[in-house]
Amino acid sequence: MGRKRTASGGTPATVALANAGIDFGTHPYAHDPASELSYGLEAAAALGVPAEVVFKTLVARVDGLPGQGLAVAILPVAETLDLKALAQALGQKKATMADPAAAQRSSGYVTGGISPIGQRTALPTVIDATAQELPLMYVSGGRRGFDISLAPQDLAQVTHGRFEPITTHLNRSR
């Protein structure tokens, strides 16, 4: 893995992981604001890892959820979120993408750097089932140009998330 951080520095994500005693690696890279790649695909290319192990964090509005009605979806960067599958995974009928401003307010992170870990407001979290097959996955570390690597089971533990098939690719055969 990369360098292990301590709770005394870093982003809210690295602090949360260190406080939970979870082993993780830190992977800074030079974010190019002019890149035409999505943030996740840019991270995969910059870190020299397959896109299948780099996961994006999306915030969705799910009808029927209490509070703000927001939830977190974590899925491979090259895949597309199946909003209906996300809603079903949370026991609801309909989901839409959250407004970016609402996602930033809720998470405390900027778009393109939203980490699923250490968010300002804890939200229901669903991790795409493909993550379970990996020994290590990468997620945003809480800012553009900074990823964290960790075991999928550790991500589920720290986010109180669960694994479900939530990508269009996985749900084509339904």
C-alpha positions as CSV (number, residue, x, y, z in Angstrom):
1,M,0.0,0.0,0.0
2,G,1.0,3.6,0.1
3,R,2.0,5.6,3.1
4,K,-0.1,5.1,6.2
5,R,-1.5,8.3,7.8
6,T,-2.1,9.1,11.4
7,A,-5.1,10.7,12.9
8,S,-3.2,13.9,13.5
9,G,-3.2,15.0,9.9
10,G,-4.8,14.5,6.5
11,T,-8.3,14.7,5.4
12,P,-11.4,13.7,7.4
13,A,-11.3,10.4,5.5
14,T,-7.8,9.5,6.6
15,V,-8.5,10.7,10.1
16,A,-11.6,8.5,10.3
17,L,-9.7,5.5,9.0
18,A,-6.8,6.0,11.4
19,N,-9.2,6.4,14.3
20,A,-11.0,3.2,13.3
21,G,-7.6,1.3,13.2
22,I,-8.1,0.4,9.6
23,D,-5.0,-0.2,7.4
24,F,-5.0,2.0,4.3
25,G,-2.7,3.4,1.7
26,T,-2.5,7.0,0.6
27,H,-2.0,7.8,-3.1
28,P,-1.6,11.5,-4.1
29,Y,-1.3,12.3,-7.7
30,A,-1.1,15.4,-9.8
31,H,-4.7,16.3,-10.7
32,D,-5.0,18.0,-14.1
33,P,-7.9,20.4,-14.1
34,A,-7.8,20.4,-18.0
35,S,-8.1,16.6,-18.2
36,E,-10.9,15.3,-20.3
37,L,-11.1,12.1,-18.3
38,S,-13.6,11.7,-15.4
39,Y,-12.0,12.2,-12.0
40,G,-11.9,8.5,-11.4
41,L,-10.5,7.5,-14.8
42,E,-7.9,10.2,-14.3
43,A,-7.0,8.7,-10.9
44,A,-6.6,5.2,-12.4
45,A,-4.4,6.5,-15.2
46,A,-2.3,8.6,-12.8
47,L,-1.9,5.8,-10.3
48,G,-1.2,3.2,-12.9
49,V,-3.9,0.8,-11.7
50,P,-6.8,-0.8,-13.6
51,A,-10.0,1.2,-13.7
52,E,-11.8,-1.8,-12.2
53,V,-10.2,-1.2,-8.8
54,V,-10.9,2.5,-8.7
55,F,-14.3,3.4,-7.3
56,K,-16.3,6.6,-7.5
57,T,-18.5,8.0,-4.8
58,L,-21.9,9.3,-6.0
59,V,-24.6,10.9,-3.9
60,A,-28.2,10.2,-4.8
61,R,-31.6,11.4,-3.5
62,V,-33.7,8.4,-2.7
63,D,-37.4,8.9,-2.2
64,G,-38.6,7.5,1.1
65,L,-35.3,7.8,3.0
66,P,-35.5,9.8,6.2
67,G,-33.7,13.1,6.9
68,Q,-32.2,14.6,3.7
69,G,-33.2,11.6,1.7
70,L,-29.6,11.2,0.5
71,A,-27.6,8.0,0.1
72,V,-24.0,7.2,-1.1
73,A,-23.3,4.8,-4.0
74,I,-19.8,3.5,-4.5
75,L,-19.1,1.9,-7.9
76,P,-16.3,1.3,-10.4
77,V,-15.3,4.5,-12.2
78,A,-16.0,3.0,-15.6
79,E,-19.5,1.8,-14.7
80,T,-22.8,3.6,-14.6
81,L,-25.0,3.7,-11.5
82,D,-28.4,1.9,-11.9
83,L,-30.6,4.3,-9.9
84,K,-33.4,1.8,-9.7
85,A,-31.1,-0.9,-8.3
86,L,-29.7,1.6,-5.7
87,A,-33.3,2.5,-4.6
88,Q,-34.2,-1.2,-4.4
89,A,-31.0,-1.9,-2.3
90,L,-32.2,0.7,0.1
91,G,-35.8,-0.7,0.2
92,Q,-37.2,2.2,-1.9
93,K,-38.7,2.6,-5.3
94,K,-37.0,5.6,-6.9
95,A,-33.6,7.4,-6.8
96,T,-32.2,10.4,-8.7
97,M,-28.8,11.9,-8.7
98,A,-28.4,14.5,-5.9
99,D,-27.8,18.1,-6.8
100,P,-24.0,18.6,-6.6
101,A,-24.4,21.5,-4.1
102,A,-26.4,19.2,-1.8
103,A,-23.8,16.4,-2.2
104,Q,-21.0,18.9,-1.2
105,R,-23.0,20.3,1.8
106,S,-23.9,16.8,3.1
107,S,-20.4,15.3,2.6
108,G,-18.2,18.3,3.4
109,Y,-16.1,17.5,0.3
110,V,-16.0,19.1,-3.1
111,T,-17.3,17.4,-6.2
112,G,-14.6,15.3,-7.8
113,G,-13.1,14.8,-4.3
114,I,-16.0,13.3,-2.4
115,S,-14.8,10.5,-0.2
116,P,-17.3,7.9,1.1
117,I,-15.3,8.0,4.4
118,G,-15.5,10.8,7.0
119,Q,-18.4,12.6,5.5
120,R,-20.0,15.4,7.5
121,T,-23.3,13.6,7.6
122,A,-23.4,9.8,7.7
123,L,-25.6,8.5,4.9
124,P,-26.9,5.1,4.0
125,T,-24.1,3.6,1.8
126,V,-24.2,0.9,-0.9
127,I,-21.0,-0.5,-2.4
128,D,-21.2,-2.2,-5.7
129,A,-21.0,-6.0,-5.3
130,T,-18.0,-6.3,-7.6
131,A,-15.8,-4.7,-4.9
132,Q,-16.1,-7.9,-2.8
133,E,-14.0,-9.8,-5.4
134,L,-11.0,-7.4,-4.9
135,P,-8.2,-7.6,-2.4
136,L,-7.8,-3.9,-2.5
137,M,-9.8,-1.0,-3.9
138,Y,-9.2,2.8,-4.4
139,V,-11.6,5.5,-3.4
140,S,-11.3,9.3,-3.1
141,G,-9.3,10.4,-0.1
142,G,-11.2,13.6,0.3
143,R,-9.8,15.9,-2.3
144,R,-9.0,15.9,-6.0
145,G,-5.7,14.3,-6.7
146,F,-5.7,12.1,-3.6
147,D,-7.0,8.5,-3.4
148,I,-7.0,5.9,-0.6
149,S,-6.5,2.2,-1.0
150,L,-8.1,-0.3,1.4
151,A,-9.8,-3.6,1.6
152,P,-13.5,-3.6,0.5
153,Q,-14.6,-5.1,3.8
154,D,-12.8,-2.3,5.7
155,L,-14.7,0.3,3.6
156,A,-18.0,-1.4,4.4
157,Q,-17.1,-1.4,8.1
158,V,-16.1,2.2,8.3
159,T,-19.1,3.5,6.2
160,H,-21.6,1.0,7.6
161,G,-22.2,0.1,4.0
162,R,-23.4,-3.0,2.3
163,F,-22.6,-4.8,-1.0
164,E,-25.3,-4.9,-3.6
165,P,-25.2,-4.9,-7.5
166,I,-25.9,-1.3,-8.4
167,T,-24.3,-0.8,-11.8
168,T,-26.1,-0.9,-15.1
169,H,-23.5,-3.5,-16.3
170,L,-24.4,-5.9,-13.5
171,N,-28.1,-5.4,-13.8
172,R,-28.4,-6.0,-17.6
173,S,-29.4,-9.6,-17.0
174,R,-32.2,-8.8,-14.6
